[in-house]
C-alpha cells in the first residue's frame, strides 16, 4: 500500500516535472464505509425479509438506502479528518463516497492511513464521477461560468 500511496502522491518518480513543485496536490479520496455496520444492517434487513415483513422490492430499496446512508457517513468522517489535518475539501459526492481534496503530499499520505479512507486517486477521477450519476449516465454539469459542459444521456426512439 505504501508503494501505491507513494505513486499516487507523485513520489515514485523524482524526475516527473509535473510533481516537482512542493505545493498542494489535488486528489480524489475514496471513503470506506463501515463494513461491520453494513453487515449488521444487512443481516437485520435479511431477517425482516425472511420473516415476510418486507417484499423483495422493499428489500432492494432499503439496501440501497442503507448503503447510501453509510457512504454519506463515511464522507462526513473523511471530511472531518481531512479538515483536522489541514487538508482542504473542495467538493464531495457523498452518494458515491468521493471527496475532492487539496493538501500537501505528507498530509495526504497520512490521511490514507485512516480507516475511513479506502484509497486516493487522481483528481480527474472525481471529475469523471461528477459527470455521471450513480447509474453511469452522463449528467448536465456547469462550469464556473454557468455554461453546460456535458449533455445528459438520452435514449433516442430512432
N, C-alpha and C positions, 0 to 999 in steps of 0.2 A: 504493500500500500504506500510505503514511503516513496518508492520509485515512481509510482503513478502520481502521487502528490507533488513530487519534485518536478516531474514532467509537466503536470498541469500548471504548476506555478511558474513554469518557464525557467527552471533552474538547471535542467538537464543539459542544455546547450549554451555554454558560456558565450559563444560567438554569435548567437541569434540577435541580430541588430534590433529587432522589434522589442526585445526584452532587456536591452542594455540599460534602460533608464531605471532608476530606483524609485520611481513614482508609484502611485497607487495602480492597482490592476483590477479590471472588471472581470468577474466570473459569475457563472450560474452556480448556485448552491442547490443541491437536491436534498430536500428534507427527508428524514427517515421516520416513518410512522412507528408508533409504539406497537410492536408486533404482539406483545403479551396482551395488551388491551384489545387489539383487533381479534385475536384468537378467542379471548374470553367472551367478547360481544358476539362473535360469530357462533360460538357454541350455544350461547343463550338464545340467539335467534333460531338456530337449528332446532333446539328443543321446542320452541314455540311452534315451528313448522311441523315437527314430528307429532306434536300434540294436536295438530289441526287448528291451532289458533290463528295462523296466518296462511294465506294462499301462496302459491308459487310466485305469482307476480308481486305480491306484497313482500315476500321474502327477498326477491331481487331488488326491489326499490329500497327496502330497508338496508340491505347490504351495501348498496351504493351510497346511501346516506351516511352509514357508519364510516365507510372508507373516506368519504369527503370530509366528514367531521374530524377524523383523526389526521388527515392531511392538513387541514386548516390549523389544528392544534400544533402540529409539527412545525408548520411555517411560523406560527406565532412564537414558538420556543426558539427556533433558529434566529428569528428576527431579534428577539431579546438578547440572545447570546452574542450575536454579531454587534449589536449596538453597544453592549457592555464591553466588547473587545476593541471598540473604536473603529469598527468596520461600518461603512455607510451602506444602508439598504436603499437601493434606488427604486426597486419595483418588486412586486410579488405576484405570483399566480397561485394563490392558495389551493384552488381545486386541483392543481397539478403538482403541488408540493414543491414549487420552484421559487427561488429568490434571485434577483439580480443584485449583486453587491459589489462594492469597491473598497479595496483596502490594500495594505502592503503585504508582500509575499509571506512574511513571517506570521502575521496575524491570520491570514487566510489558511495557512497550513495548521496553525493552532486550532482554528475553527473546525478543520477537518477531523481533528481528534475527538470532537464532541459526539456523543452517542446519537444526538438528534440530527447529525449530518451524515447522509449516506455517501455523497460524493460531491466533487467540484467538477464543473465542465466549462467549456468556452462560453463567453458572454453571448455569442451568436446562438447557442442552444436555447437560451431564454427567449431571444428574439423570434426564433423559429417556432417555439412553443406558443408564444403570444400571438402568432399569426394563424394559429389553428385552434379550434375548440377541442374539447375532450374527445370528440369522435374523429378527430383528424381532418375536419373540414376547415377550409380557409375561412377566415372571418374578415370583415371590413375593419380596417385599422386606420388610424390617422397619424400623420407625422406631427412634429412640433407646431407646424403652421396650420394644422387642422385639415390638411389635404388627405384624401383617401389614398392609402398606399397599396392595398390589395382589394380584390373584389371577392365577395362571398361566393362559395362554390354553389352552383345551382344545377339541377338536372334538367336537361332540355327534353322536350317532347318529340324532337325530330330525329 
